[in-house]
Amino acid sequence: MKSCSPKVFLIDGARQVSKTYVIWHVGEKLFSNYIVSNMVEDSLGARLFAETKSVEDFYLQVSMLHGDKLKQKENTLIFMDEIQAYPHLLTLLKFLSQDNRFTYIAKGGEDNLSADLLCDVLLRLGILSRGCAGDNRLVAIKHLQLALQKSP
């Protein structure tokens, strides 16, 4: 997770298996600047990300919420929880990864967007690599567990 890779981690899996908790734990442990934006909460409230169409727009919205935490890639993790609330952000992930300014994790809800479809879209955009053993799904929880084992 702390590599210079511009890849985005995509987390998928069954409901209620602690995906968000694992992300939170890794984020808090490995990054001094851990930012969480829950897109479902945003869509029901302020809707700051509803019209976000560019990398600059995205950073403006994040800086309004967490400006003091936007530092360097090595110490800043941006977690986009429930990204399916704003489908246009899936496309924006490609440009955020190309910008390579921060480390990103995106998690989508299975009820609203198939995890397989989300993985396929991000694979085609070139911002995810294939999971283990040729599987189409990113085995992100495994990667996070390995990162936890390696961290001090």
C-alpha positions in Angstrom: 0.0 0.0 0.0 2.9 2.4 0.6 4.4 1.8 -2.9 4.7 4.4 -5.6 2.2 2.6 -7.7 -0.6 4.7 -9.1 -3.0 1.7 -8.7 -6.2 2.1 -6.8 -7.2 -0.6 -4.3 -10.7 -1.7 -4.8 -12.3 -3.5 -1.9 -15.2 -5.9 -2.5 -16.6 -8.8 -0.6 -19.7 -10.1 1.2 -21.7 -7.8 3.4 -20.8 -7.4 7.0 -17.3 -9.0 6.9 -15.5 -5.9 8.3 -14.1 -4.5 5.0 -14.5 -0.9 6.2 -12.9 -1.8 9.6 -9.9 -3.4 7.9 -9.5 -0.3 5.7 -9.8 2.0 8.7 -7.3 -0.1 10.7 -4.7 -0.1 7.9 -5.3 3.6 7.1 -4.8 4.6 10.7 -1.8 2.4 11.1 0.1 3.1 7.9 -0.8 6.7 7.0 -0.5 9.8 9.2 -3.2 11.4 7.0 -6.2 9.1 6.6 -9.2 10.7 4.9 -12.6 9.0 4.6 -15.3 10.3 2.3 -18.6 8.3 2.5 -20.3 9.0 -0.8 -23.7 7.7 0.3 -23.7 10.1 3.3 -22.6 12.9 0.9 -25.4 12.0 -1.6 -28.0 12.3 1.2 -26.5 15.6 2.6 -24.2 18.2 1.2 -23.8 16.5 -2.2 -20.2 18.0 -2.5 -19.2 15.2 -4.9 -22.3 15.2 -7.0 -20.9 17.5 -9.7 -17.2 16.6 -9.4 -16.0 16.0 -12.9 -12.2 16.6 -12.8 -9.2 15.8 -10.6 -9.1 19.5 -9.6 -12.8 19.5 -8.6 -12.2 16.3 -6.5 -9.3 17.8 -4.7 -11.2 21.0 -4.1 -14.1 19.1 -2.4 -11.7 16.9 -0.4 -9.7 20.0 0.7 -12.9 21.7 1.9 -13.5 18.7 4.2 -10.0 17.6 5.0 -7.6 20.3 3.8 -5.2 20.0 6.7 -4.7 16.2 5.9 -3.7 16.6 2.2 0.0 16.1 2.4 2.3 13.7 0.3 1.5 10.4 -1.4 3.6 8.6 1.1 1.6 9.6 4.1 -1.9 10.4 2.7 -4.6 7.8 2.1 -8.0 8.8 0.6 -10.7 6.2 1.2 -13.8 6.6 -1.0 -16.4 4.5 0.8 -19.7 3.6 -1.0 -18.4 5.0 -4.3 -21.4 3.5 -6.2 -23.4 6.5 -4.9 -21.7 8.6 -7.6 -21.0 6.4 -10.7 -19.1 9.2 -12.4 -16.4 8.9 -9.7 -15.6 5.4 -11.1 -14.3 7.1 -14.2 -12.6 9.8 -12.3 -10.5 7.1 -10.4 -8.6 6.6 -13.7 -7.5 10.3 -13.7 -6.8 10.3 -9.9 -4.5 7.3 -10.3 -2.8 9.0 -13.3 -2.3 12.1 -11.2 -0.7 9.9 -8.6 -0.8 12.6 -5.9 -2.2 10.3 -3.1 -2.9 6.7 -2.3 -6.6 5.7 -2.9 -8.9 2.9 -1.8 -12.4 2.7 -3.2 -15.2 0.5 -1.8 -18.6 -0.1 -3.4 -21.7 -1.6 -2.0 -22.8 -4.9 -3.4 -26.5 -3.9 -3.2 -26.1 -1.1 -5.7 -23.3 -2.1 -8.0 -21.9 -5.5 -8.7 -18.3 -5.9 -7.3 -17.5 -7.9 -10.4 -18.7 -5.1 -12.7 -16.8 -2.5 -10.7 -13.6 -4.6 -10.9 -14.1 -5.1 -14.7 -14.5 -1.4 -15.3 -11.5 -0.5 -13.3 -9.4 -3.3 -14.9 -10.4 -1.9 -18.3 -9.4 1.6 -17.3 -6.0 0.2 -16.3 -6.1 1.4 -12.7 -6.4 -2.1 -11.2 -4.3 -5.2 -11.7 -5.8 -8.6 -11.7 -6.2 -10.5 -8.5 -4.5 -13.7 -7.5 -4.5 -16.8 -9.7 -6.0 -15.1 -12.7 -9.2 -14.2 -10.9 -11.1 -11.2 -12.3 -11.7 -9.9 -8.8 -9.1 -8.0 -6.8 -8.3 -9.9 -3.6 -7.8 -6.7 -1.7 -8.6 -8.0 1.8 -5.7 -10.5 1.4 -3.4 -7.6 0.4 -4.6 -5.6 3.4 -4.0 -8.5 5.8 -0.5 -8.9 4.4 0.1 -5.2 4.8 -1.0 -5.4 8.5 1.3 -8.4 9.1 4.3 -6.4 7.7 3.6 -3.2 9.6 5.3 -2.6 12.9 
